[in-house]
Amino acid sequence: MTSESTPPTLLSLPGELRNRIYRHALVSDLLIRVTRTKDWEQPALLATSKQIRHEARKIYYLENRFRLIAANMDSAAITAFAQNVGPYLHDDLQIVVEPTGRPDWNNLLRWLKDFFEGRSIPDSESPEAGSPMKVVTNAFDIVRELAKAGLAWEQVVPVLESYRNGVDGAGHTWRWQ
């Protein structure tokens, strides 16, 4: 068989055609649901070669919409997702973070610390005032502002504990586990 009759490989195709193939294989009209880290894996196509990963990763992350589930405020899947997204984390990433279950203060505190250290993303909702989820959004706002002010995490924790006590003392519908 001569080199002229060798069938083309994916990487021998023009870039525009490869991008069309990547979009066909990777882009979904449905929200991609991310629950626990062991339940969600990147598509196998992204693991076939460094070049394909480099070319297709941006298409996968920026042309899909993701629903990240934080059961009981456990952000392990969200943090793992954020680390997989890498350089596209702050681009036009379309995500919805959906906290479910009962709020667990220790889980939320871990999530806030991961966010503070740049390893995770915040709750993406913009809940109405009085909504129980407004408590979570406000906690992320507090962490964001204290990080901008240059405080260390050890200085942020007491502020968050005071915030928690204030929320509890106000008789909010929010209840921690």
C-alpha positions as CSV (number, residue, x, y, z in Angstrom):
1,M,0.0,0.0,0.0
2,T,1.5,3.4,-1.0
3,S,1.3,6.5,1.1
4,E,-1.2,8.0,-1.4
5,S,-3.7,5.3,-0.6
6,T,-3.3,5.5,3.2
7,P,-6.6,6.7,4.8
8,P,-6.4,10.0,6.5
9,T,-6.2,10.2,10.3
10,L,-8.1,12.7,12.4
11,L,-5.0,14.7,12.9
12,S,-4.2,14.8,9.2
13,L,-7.5,16.5,8.4
14,P,-7.7,20.3,8.1
15,G,-8.3,22.1,11.5
16,E,-11.7,23.4,10.4
17,L,-12.9,19.9,9.7
18,R,-11.4,18.6,13.0
19,N,-13.3,21.3,14.9
20,R,-16.6,20.3,13.2
21,I,-15.9,16.7,14.2
22,Y,-15.1,17.8,17.8
23,R,-18.3,19.8,18.0
24,H,-20.3,16.8,16.7
25,A,-18.7,14.5,19.2
26,L,-18.6,16.8,22.3
27,V,-21.3,19.5,22.2
28,S,-24.7,18.7,23.7
29,D,-28.0,20.6,23.7
30,L,-28.6,19.3,27.2
31,L,-27.1,20.4,30.4
32,I,-24.2,18.1,31.4
33,R,-24.8,17.1,35.0
34,V,-21.8,16.8,37.3
35,T,-22.6,15.3,40.6
36,R,-19.8,13.4,42.4
37,T,-16.2,13.3,41.1
38,K,-16.4,9.5,40.5
39,D,-19.6,9.9,38.4
40,W,-18.3,12.5,36.0
41,E,-15.4,12.1,33.6
42,Q,-14.3,14.1,30.7
43,P,-15.2,12.6,27.3
44,A,-12.7,9.9,26.2
45,L,-11.9,12.0,23.1
46,L,-10.1,14.5,25.3
47,A,-7.7,11.7,26.5
48,T,-6.7,10.4,23.0
49,S,-3.7,12.7,22.5
50,K,-2.2,15.9,23.7
51,Q,-3.0,17.6,20.4
52,I,-6.6,16.6,20.3
53,R,-7.0,17.5,24.0
54,H,-5.5,20.9,23.3
55,E,-7.8,21.5,20.2
56,A,-11.0,20.0,21.6
57,R,-11.0,21.0,25.3
58,K,-12.0,24.6,24.7
59,I,-14.9,23.5,22.5
60,Y,-16.1,21.0,25.1
61,Y,-16.0,23.4,28.0
62,L,-17.1,26.6,26.3
63,E,-19.8,25.3,24.0
64,N,-21.6,23.1,26.6
65,R,-23.6,24.0,29.6
66,F,-22.9,22.3,32.9
67,R,-25.1,21.8,36.0
68,L,-22.8,21.2,39.0
69,I,-24.5,19.5,42.0
70,A,-23.4,20.3,45.6
71,A,-25.2,17.8,47.7
72,N,-25.2,19.0,51.3
73,M,-22.8,21.8,50.2
74,D,-20.2,19.1,49.3
75,S,-18.2,20.8,46.6
76,A,-15.8,18.0,45.7
77,A,-17.3,17.6,42.3
78,I,-17.3,21.4,41.7
79,T,-13.7,21.7,42.8
80,A,-12.7,18.7,40.6
81,F,-14.6,20.2,37.7
82,A,-12.9,23.6,38.2
83,Q,-9.5,21.9,38.1
84,N,-10.3,20.0,34.9
85,V,-11.6,23.2,33.2
86,G,-8.2,24.8,33.8
87,P,-7.6,27.9,31.7
88,Y,-11.3,28.2,30.6
89,L,-12.6,28.6,34.2
90,H,-13.1,32.3,33.9
91,D,-14.0,32.6,30.2
92,D,-17.6,32.3,29.0
93,L,-18.1,29.0,30.9
94,Q,-21.9,28.3,31.2
95,I,-22.5,26.7,34.6
96,V,-25.2,26.4,37.1
97,V,-24.3,25.4,40.6
98,E,-27.2,23.6,42.3
99,P,-26.9,23.1,46.0
100,T,-29.2,20.2,47.1
101,G,-30.0,18.5,50.4
102,R,-29.4,20.0,53.8
103,P,-26.8,22.7,54.2
104,D,-23.7,21.3,56.0
105,W,-21.5,24.1,57.5
106,N,-18.3,22.1,57.4
107,N,-18.8,21.3,53.7
108,L,-19.6,24.9,52.9
109,L,-16.5,26.0,54.8
110,R,-14.4,23.6,52.7
111,W,-16.0,25.0,49.5
112,L,-15.4,28.6,50.6
113,K,-11.7,27.7,51.3
114,D,-11.3,26.1,47.9
115,F,-12.8,29.2,46.3
116,F,-10.6,31.5,48.5
117,E,-7.5,29.5,47.3
118,G,-8.6,29.6,43.6
119,R,-9.3,25.9,43.3
120,S,-13.1,26.1,43.0
121,I,-16.0,28.3,41.8
122,P,-18.7,30.0,43.8
123,D,-22.4,29.3,43.9
124,S,-23.6,30.7,40.5
125,E,-27.2,31.5,41.5
126,S,-28.4,35.1,42.1
127,P,-31.1,34.2,44.6
128,E,-33.7,36.7,45.7
129,A,-33.4,38.4,49.1
130,G,-34.8,36.2,51.8
131,S,-34.0,33.0,49.9
132,P,-32.1,30.4,51.9
133,M,-29.6,30.2,49.1
134,K,-28.9,33.9,49.6
135,V,-27.0,32.9,52.7
136,V,-24.5,30.9,50.5
137,T,-24.2,33.6,47.9
138,N,-23.5,36.2,50.7
139,A,-20.8,33.9,52.2
140,F,-19.0,33.8,48.8
141,D,-19.3,37.6,48.6
142,I,-17.7,37.9,52.0
143,V,-14.9,35.6,51.1
144,R,-14.3,37.4,47.8
145,E,-14.1,40.8,49.5
146,L,-11.8,39.6,52.3
147,A,-9.5,37.9,49.8
148,K,-9.3,41.2,47.8
149,A,-8.5,43.0,51.1
150,G,-5.5,40.6,51.4
151,L,-6.6,38.7,54.5
152,A,-5.3,35.2,55.1
153,W,-7.8,32.3,55.3
154,E,-7.2,32.0,59.1
155,Q,-8.5,35.6,59.3
156,V,-11.5,34.9,57.1
157,V,-12.8,31.9,59.1
158,P,-13.8,33.9,62.3
159,V,-15.7,36.4,60.1
160,L,-17.6,33.5,58.4
161,E,-18.3,32.0,61.9
162,S,-19.7,35.3,63.0
163,Y,-21.8,35.5,59.8
164,R,-23.1,32.0,60.5
165,N,-24.0,33.0,64.1
166,G,-25.8,36.1,62.8
167,V,-27.8,34.0,60.3
168,D,-28.7,31.5,63.0
169,G,-29.6,34.3,65.4
170,A,-31.8,36.0,62.9
171,G,-34.2,33.0,62.8
172,H,-33.5,32.6,59.1
173,T,-35.1,29.6,57.4
174,W,-31.6,28.3,56.8
175,R,-30.6,25.5,59.1
176,W,-27.2,23.9,59.3
177,Q,-26.5,20.2,59.8
